[in-house]
């Protein structure tokens, strides 16, 4: 199927696309739901879930499981121990995160023991002495010091630690750490050679605490690997799922008081995210190393959020100051980047939610790359911090292309077609006619090598598997564009106008390109007189209309699509300037920027009743050039000119618009479904505040004419409404404003 560039397209559910395969060995798995023998713990991801407690021995009642996090919850002062099997053979490494909500001391500290099957063990003491991390080897001969961090690194009111302990190929132990909030850089020390203990069979946490510290210890899952080299996976990508850039707490103690970003890692398994920076516009935020699991909600924000974060989410600490609009991405010190994305406070609906307290999130996390799916958070707290969006994926319309011209670095004019839509660049290779560029997220440009003649229709062929950023394959194989020429008088025709809408509804103007060439609509204006006092811009600069296309320009395209589903939602564009109040009989002109009139409409009264009110009714032009009221069936973006004789399936055409004692209104109709239809009619007041009873239903075939048999209505402000019921139960309704004669 071939669909022109400017036609609508619909984006369907997300399908994840891996960008590259990890070349390293990934031997991580979840054990929490699979109780097994101790030796099966080797080289696994050891999680802390409730079901995992069955694998642990010790003071299990002194601990509380919170999702993938374990927290001390002791009844009184003392010490608590919990142990689980974990076989570590040969070269190995394990990593974990721990939070101490206090400054540790000899009376309040934590010990991690790696026990062997004999009486020996490796012991990491966290804050037991000199506010340091210290590694010891202990056996029957006593204890042997192996290595330690500098003194004082834990001398803080709160400590959030990222720790790695490893046994390397040189038969030494390696200790690495990051201690927040004081220092976000890695520290590292190693033991002397030939200082290894026997193979490890168990991991053991031992907490020492006073009465005021009995619930201040917590730690995360352990990632354990026995592979050589770095044990982690490479991330394939990142997607953002929520942003709060203007906090104004709605519920005290529940709503966040600081800016944050929420996202998730896309990859092959648990990943160590080290040496990453968050870039927001031109500002960089250093991020500490952190282990992340694929599909886990990750919140980037200050430590103050940790207390209100759900246990299923993880905090990546950073003190953010987010602007109302920004382009963001994660950048690696080695040159890679992830999560290119841009957000704007203009996405809030209603707009006053941008004043503070409400975050932005997509309808569904799989469509997070599509700006049109983002909206204000609907939670009572204003955000869904740490939880992925719960809405369903929804279709969105294609963004429209526009022509641009610029001067390159050599001073040569360059033409390109800008398409504001999030494409996957890897699926759009260039060809002999031009090339694609992707300067920023959600904005792609096609640059032809040779510019076409003005008005000429051009086609870009596309590969069969080109996709959106959400991984969905598009349903067409070519895009149409052209270097538009300025239209001459009569080449753009008015086809429909909603001049006086119902309250809180938008006006729209509909135009038809009657030529075989591409026409420029980006420099056209709507005016109220041949010598105007009101000038309103129609479309945005660079917009063009293809041959035979119909475009409706609405003050609110989304509302027009919702209010008039009979239209073509893919052919409705935003009207740059809102129109003035247009009355029946008013002059409305379409002008070029040089002042030349292209088209106009005037004297609509010949199509309706004199002195009637036309609020909420659009005017549509037929093939003979007459203007007729559309009743309740306005169709912005879809013009199908009909003649006085019925010729189309599924159509109802007004043949006789007059009504008097001698003339009766008449319609012609033709429906696709054959059989006997039930037809009835009534009078409907134009203001919608009154109607007559329906007439008795009569049986009619699916094609024919009908002349009204109703008695005359009181006054002139009435529409003629008809209803057809098909043999299968479907209902068709049409309403017409008639010319009332004396």
Buried (B, 14 or more C-beta within 10 A) or exposed (E): EEBBBBBBBBBBBBEEBEEEEBEBBBBBEBBBEEEEEBEBBBBBBBBBBEEBBEBBEBBBEBBBBBBBBBBBBBEEBBEBBBBBBBBBEEBBBBBBBBBBBBBBBEEBBBBBBBBBEEEBBBBBBBBBEBBBBBBBBBBEEEEBEBBBBEEEBBBBEBBBBBBBBBBBEEEBBBBBBBBBBEEBEBBEBBBEEEBBBBBBBBBBBBBBBBEEBBBBBBBBBBBBBBBEEEBBBBBBBBBBBBBBBBBEBBEEEBBBBBBBBBBBBBBBBBBBBBBBBBBBEEEEBEBBBBBBBBEBBBBBBBBBBBEBBEBBBBBBBBEBEBEEEBBBBBBBEEEEBBBBBBBBBEBBEEEEBBEBBBBBBBBBBBBBBBBBBBBBBEBEBBBBBBBBBEBEBBBBBBBBBBBBEEEEEEEEEBBBBBBBBBBBEEBBEEEEBBBBBBEEBBBBBBBBEEBBEBBBBBBBEBEEEBBBBBBBEBEBBEBBBBBBBBBEEEBBBBBBBBBBBEEEBBBBBBBBBBBEBBBBBBBBBBBBEEEBEBEBBBBEEBBBBBBEBBBBBBBBBBBBBEBBEEBBBBBBBBBBEEBBEBEBEBBBBBBBEEEEEBBBBEEBBEBBBEEBBBBBBBBBBBEEEEBBBBBBBBBBBBBEEBEEEBEEEEBBBBBBBBBEEEBBBBBBBBBEEEEEBBBBBBBBBBEEEEBBEEBEBEEBEBBEEBEBEBEEBEEBBBBBBBBBBBEEEEEBEBBBBBBBEE
